[in-house]
Amino acid sequence: MKYFEAFGEGGFHSAFMTTYAFGSLAFEDIPFPKLRGAGCRNITVLADRAMVNQAFSEFGPPRFAGTSYHLVKADAPGAFHPKITMLIGEAKGRLIVGSANLTALGLGGNKEQIASISYSPDAPESAKFFISALGYLRRYVPQDDPWFPISLQRATRSAPWLRDDDFDHAFDVNGTADLNLLFDRPDINFLDQIVASIGDDPIERLVVVSPYWDVRLEGLARLRAALENPVTDILIDSDANGFPSSALSGVSDTSLFDVRSHAESRFLHAKLIIAHGQRWDHVISGSMNCTFPALMGPMIHGNAEAGIYKRVARGVALEALGLADYQNTRVEGARLADLQRSFEEAKTAEPTIDGGTLILQSGKLSWTAPASSPAAPATIHLYDRDGLGLAEMELEGRSPTYAILPDAQRPKYGIVTFADGAMSAPVQIVDLDYLEVTTLPAQRGRKRRLMDTLLESIHEDLVLIETLNQLESLEEEDRASRLDSTPRTKPQAADAAPPVYEVLSYDEFIRARTHANVQGKSFGLYLNSRNDSAASLMSACLNQMIGMVGPDLRGMEDKDIDALGAIDFRTTEPQPADDNGSGDTRADSLPQSRTLSAQTRATAKKFQEAVTAFETRCKALVEKKITTSEMVRLRALMQIVLSHAQPIEGSFSPSQILPVYTAEGHDWPRLIGRLLLQHFGATRALQNLTVEPDESEQRRVLEYLALSNWAAKAAHAAVLSHKKAAILRVPLERLIAALTTQTQTILSVLEDDRAYFDEISGKLDARFADRLRLPMKVGVHVRP
């Protein structure tokens, strides 16, 4: 099998991959388009930090990393060296472990060795290997990584078999399993896992294929000693990296063989250990060279590695691997000296400087300093995807931020300049706004249609509330099915157990954010984040409408978000057969008269009914903990009301059907007031709010508060313009005063929160102030 052919197989929605060397051009030319073309959109790659920096310095940053797939720079005491490809589908999975890097040579140039494990309903026992591998990856993802938890959550949500924990995740040390997944573990190193997998079968001969070796063959010596020093044959490609042949004199019963002919003129990069026992052949393949750092692992400052152990019938392994005739190619005499010289001449690349991390979300670009640097960082130069300079960001402190306007060119990467003049490798920007949309696994049926409704909506309408209700209903059904189908009857192993995060009260959440800010770390996203929840999609939809998210996501740059007058309200209020079409005006605006047709008035009543339904919902939540999902619902209702509110003076469009005042109760200032009363009423929104430890949760709170303050002041301005509406003035003024006090307290914690609040308020001015003919911009800054 050609390795790259595996990426074109359909039926997978998520891919998690690890590599030592990362060739972005090769990856984005071969596996990436194959995966996307086959419907796999949720893609995450972990690569060794030093090798990523080296590749970026030499070839430039990748085109799609940070926007269409997630690239994580991973660290290990030695090298982050595993080569894992895990493809996950709703009812299938493929776990590939081998020697191939995600480079041009690894994908199609070298002679590599890979092994795979498949999951299907007919092989449910294989699920444990996938779950164990996911736990392994999580150990190497930085704790403050902003996207991996979301990617993992999306994968497991759409693969129920990954949630089945009814088996033991611990490494099988009994020596009876035919198949084992090997990787560096906190409690047992790679070599000991090999020995434990072989069990009590005495080893008579050891065959080792490895392109790289220790100077003194220490890794080989450890391996042989662990297996009681069997006769050993070493297989190398003599045209590759040489071999420390002078060290062979100190190793008994060991011979060297040149198998370059088996490489078919390609670099033999495969890593294999074949232990011939009295009863079985034991085959270990994967990423590990036969070196001390690879076999002993991070516990002795060695490498992170991964491999697969397979037990097969005695005497069949070499034939199956095409190596049955290797003993005809023994290396002796002068050729040993030539190999020694080649080994001594091998050079390593000069290290490059790490530039830290750059995260872009909701118009805020945040930088986190690298763990070490040659001097104090001074500036970051930002570039677009074509390499054109955009801006220069001064660096003060360890976590400075930079504002990116929604209509500005989005930066793709940055280069850090240090005080001594040194420059970092390019730092790709993790653009969370893009990733949230571009990596969504494809959905089918009803859920897909509902998600598309939110993601593609360009105007506020009550259909959004109905869509939210239906999506939340599907979420509840999914949660119930998970509880029924995945009882947790056994504890998880330490290396696979997910962290447990409590839902925080708002006060506790504020304290946690303050502590994180003092420590210079972002609060981060965790595994219980509900980034793909109905509330999250609704929040993104509302932000898109007011311009808080760049209009270039998912092809939205071509959509006209100002086309609000083209709404046909018959989709909300069906037209009866005997209706003569009164009120179905196509004029651009209506005269000053506030008289509404029967149909339009009936549609306006729908808004009143929606507010009443929300009040009923809130009463059911009395004394219960609520989440930010309720804030998103309340925000959506207020934004929908404002979108259909009539201006306080002048003409208005057909979509503006909610008057400034009417005795029937569907006037928009009254509806806004009723909604805001729920903030201090039954739900006691902030007083009884619980917030998950997720930065997006905090943004939802700020977005809700900004709209609440803005809407209250807009409603107050409207009632002052209408004599009959004066009865609403005092209640609204009380609401405004209470909201202002509460908002000031919340915004006093972090300056970034105040800036985000002000930005949203400005966007609301741009969206609604002129439309409502307000006498002044109401999105004023809230200051203590």
FENVEN-V558936 format. One line per field, one symbol per residue. ss: DSSP state (a for helix, b for strand, c for the rest). burial: 1 if it has 16 or more other C-alpha atoms within 10 Angstrom, else 0. Layout:
ss=???
burial=???
//
This chain:
ss=ccaaaaaacccccbbbbbbccbcaaaaaacaaaaaaaccccbbbbbbbaaaaaaaaaaacccccbcccbbbbbbcccccbcccbbbbbcccbbbbbbbcccbcaaaaaacbccbbbbbbbaaaaaaaaaaaaaaaaaaaacccccccaaaaaaaaaaccaaaacccccccccccccccbbbbbccccccaaaaaaaaaccccbbbbbbbcccbccccaaaaaaaaaccccbbbbbbccccccccaaaaaacccbbbbbcaaaaccccbcccbbbbbbccbbbbbbbcccbcaaaaacaaacccbcbbbbbbbbcccaaaacccccaaacbcccaaaaaaaaaaaacccccccccccbbbbbccbbbbbccccccccbbbbbbbcccccbbbbbbccccccbbbcccccccccbbbbbbccccbcccbbbbbaaaaaaaccccccaaaaaaaaaaaaccccccaaaaaaaaaaaaaaaaaaaaaaaccccccccccccccccccbbaaaaaaaaaaaaacccccccccccccccaaaaaaaaaaaaaccccccaaaaaacccccaaaccaaaccccccccccccccccccbcccccccaaaaaaaaaaaaaaaaaaaaaaccccccbcaaaaaaaaaaaaaaaacbccccccbcccccbcccccccccaaaaaaaaaaaaaccccccccbbbcccaaaaaaaaaaaaaaaaaaaaaaaaaaccaaaaaaaaaaaaaaaaaaaaaaaaacccaaaaaaaaaaaaaaaaaaaccccccccccccccc
burial=0010011100111111111111111111011111110111111111111111111110011111111111111111011111111111110111111111111111110111111011110000011111111111110110001111111111111111111110001010101000111111100111101111110011101111111111111111111100101101111111011111100100000111111100100111111111111001111111111111111111100111111111100000110000000100001000011011111000000001111111111111111110000001101111101000010011100110110111000111111111000011111111111111111110000010011011101111110110110111000000000000000000010011000000001100110010000000111111111111111111111111111111101001000010011000100000000000000000000100010000111011111101100110010000000111111111111111111111110011111111111000011111111111111001111101111111111111111111111111111111101000100110010011001100100110000011011111111110111011110011100100
//
